[in-house]
């Protein structure tokens, strides 16, 4: 319990979580503007990429706390790269497959927003970095 209280009171833990939640809120606002009435929160795909925003925030916080030459930062950088690649390449391909299947099959609609475009990931990285730096400055 003592560790939980510590983590919940320190910015290295709170800022990435706040970035994740804020990016989801921005996504909901964007979906409402687009007129998308289906499930709004914690849905795959969309602008900005919450996963990209979160790992960018995590990378910045680890770099600031542990140093840019630390093993922690190197691991966070590799982890971030994997998440960014997955968002664009792997899940982006799944989105394309879902669109093709939806053209062929009319019985069950597959979610076509599974992955992200490069633009969505870049905006997620910028969003996560900006909110993290503001959070660090305010803490």
C-alpha positions in Angstrom: 0.0 0.0 0.0 2.9 2.3 0.8 4.3 1.9 -2.8 0.9 2.6 -4.3 0.6 5.9 -2.3 4.1 6.8 -3.5 3.4 6.2 -7.1 0.1 8.0 -7.1 1.8 11.1 -5.7 4.8 11.4 -8.1 4.8 13.0 -11.5 6.7 10.2 -13.3 3.7 7.9 -12.8 0.9 10.5 -13.0 1.9 12.4 -16.1 1.9 9.4 -18.5 -1.5 8.3 -17.1 -2.8 11.8 -17.5 -1.5 11.9 -21.1 -3.3 8.7 -21.9 -6.6 9.9 -20.4 -6.3 13.4 -22.1 -5.6 11.8 -25.5 -8.6 9.6 -25.1 -10.7 12.7 -24.3 -9.4 14.5 -27.4 -10.3 11.4 -29.4 -13.9 11.4 -28.1 -14.2 15.1 -29.0 -12.9 14.4 -32.5 -15.4 11.4 -32.9 -18.3 13.6 -31.7 -17.3 16.3 -34.3 -17.2 13.6 -37.0 -20.6 12.4 -36.0 -19.4 8.9 -34.9 -22.1 7.8 -32.4 -20.7 4.3 -31.7 -18.5 3.5 -28.7 -16.6 6.6 -28.1 -14.1 5.9 -25.3 -11.1 3.5 -25.5 -11.8 2.4 -29.1 -9.0 1.4 -31.4 -7.6 3.9 -33.9 -8.4 7.6 -34.3 -6.6 10.9 -33.7 -4.4 11.2 -31.7 -2.9 7.8 -31.1 -3.2 7.3 -27.3 -0.7 4.5 -27.3 1.9 6.8 -29.0 1.1 9.6 -26.7 1.5 7.4 -23.6 4.8 5.8 -24.6 6.2 9.2 -25.7 5.3 10.5 -22.3 6.9 7.5 -20.6 10.0 7.9 -22.7 10.4 11.6 -21.7 9.8 10.9 -18.0 12.3 8.0 -17.9 14.8 10.1 -19.8 14.4 12.9 -17.3 14.5 10.7 -14.2 17.1 8.1 -15.2 19.2 10.0 -17.8 19.5 9.7 -21.5 22.4 7.3 -21.2 20.7 4.9 -18.8 19.6 1.4 -19.5 16.1 2.4 -18.4 15.9 5.0 -21.1 17.3 2.6 -23.8 14.6 0.1 -22.8 11.9 2.7 -22.9 13.1 3.9 -26.3 13.0 0.3 -27.7 9.5 -0.2 -26.2 8.3 3.1 -27.7 9.6 2.1 -31.1 7.8 -1.2 -30.9 4.5 0.5 -30.0 4.9 3.1 -32.8 5.7 0.4 -35.4 2.8 -1.8 -34.2 0.4 1.1 -34.4 1.3 2.0 -38.0 2.4 -1.2 -39.6 0.7 -4.2 -37.9 -2.6 -2.7 -36.8 -2.7 -0.5 -39.9 -2.6 -3.7 -42.0 -5.4 -5.2 -39.9 -7.5 -2.1 -40.6 -7.1 -2.6 -44.3 -8.0 -6.3 -44.0 -11.2 -5.4 -42.1 -12.2 -2.9 -44.8 -11.7 -5.6 -47.5 -13.6 -8.2 -45.5 -16.5 -5.7 -44.9 -16.8 -5.3 -48.7 -17.1 -9.1 -49.1 -19.2 -10.0 -46.1 -22.4 -8.3 -45.1 -23.3 -10.6 -42.1 -20.8 -9.3 -39.5 -19.2 -5.9 -39.7 -15.5 -5.8 -38.6 -14.1 -2.7 -36.9 -12.0 -0.9 -39.5 -10.3 1.4 -37.0 -7.8 -0.9 -35.5 -4.5 0.7 -36.4 -3.2 4.2 -36.9 -2.0 6.3 -39.8 1.5 7.8 -39.6 -0.1 11.1 -39.1 -2.1 9.8 -36.1 1.0 8.4 -34.5 3.0 11.6 -35.1 0.3 13.7 -33.5 0.2 11.2 -30.6 3.9 11.6 -30.1 3.7 15.4 -30.3 0.6 15.4 -27.9 2.3 13.1 -25.4 5.6 15.0 -25.5 3.9 18.4 -25.1 1.6 17.4 -22.3 4.5 15.7 -20.5 6.8 18.7 -20.7 4.0 21.0 -19.4 3.3 18.5 -16.6 7.0 18.4 -15.6 7.2 22.2 -15.7 4.2 22.4 -13.4 5.3 19.8 -10.9 
